[in-house]
């Protein structure tokens, strides 16, 4: 067994190499990235894991809203009213994000920085007054940040406006990591980036799928439903872990861009999708929609989604037809929960 330590300004990681398998951990994107890679040799597995880590760090360098040197931070602090040229890769992501904002009726809209600040969700939390909330709501979405596809520029329409990449950044990084794996010597890989996972294998499918358990919405150490996955990403959104408490009022980190208020705490939603960024985006959007509207929206579009609704200390699961392909045998009852 070979144990390696590596440190940089961005990460402190541990690598353990076994014959043809490498397991790594690194702190990146404000969370822990866990990498398990299998290959024909431990050298190939190590190289693949190293390449994946480097790629996630690169995406973090583009999309971080905490690092003042990132491309996204540069766009977020641009002079209001002045069109700002965008990095081509970031521009492509923002164009895609804009499409999902329209598709979800703004249940997903990352241009909510003004609201994040108004509720102080990155600090101790606060309750904005109605007039303030109305004012900052006008600094969100396209009214706050305008994206021009013709000349690849973004324009801050309001000095309070900025884009929060938290609802799509991890998915974008995992999608890019998947591309790196496809061009590497890896045969199988499992990546977990702060709770969003990617299960990847070379070829049509792995000999055996990877089992991933969906946690209880309010008891994160308690497993509830098993998913057997391969060639897909799984993302879960809820408010049990990230919230602030203001005067006894619990404010979750997921905002409803349509109302300007934090989305209510009702449980969690898990999305399985071949594209990690889509899984990330839709997990947020469906949580904002809620278990009724969200289930109907996902079913209509063939999205694999699982909803866990908390009721009187228990959970009531429901899922779309597309999710049934990923449910472990022990979790499928005789009839679908609706």
Buried (B, 14 or more C-beta within 10 A) or exposed (E): EEEEEEEEEBBEBEBBBEEBBBBBBBEBBBEBBBBBBBBEEBEBBBBBBBBBBEBBBBBBBBBBBEBEEBBBBBBBEBEBEEBBEBBEBBBEBBEBBBEBBEBBBBBBBBBBBBBBBBBBBBEEBBEBEEEEBEBBBBBBBBBBBBBEEEEBBBBBBBEBBBBBBBBBBBBBBBBBBBEBBEEBBBBBBBBBBBBBBBBBBBEEEBEEBBEBEBBBBBEEEEEBBBBBBBBBBBBBBBBBEEBBEBEEEBBBBBBBBBEBBBBBBBBBBBBBBEBBBBBBBBBBBBBBBBBEEBBEBBBEEEBBBBBBBBEEEEBEBBBBEBBEEBBBEEBBEEEBEE
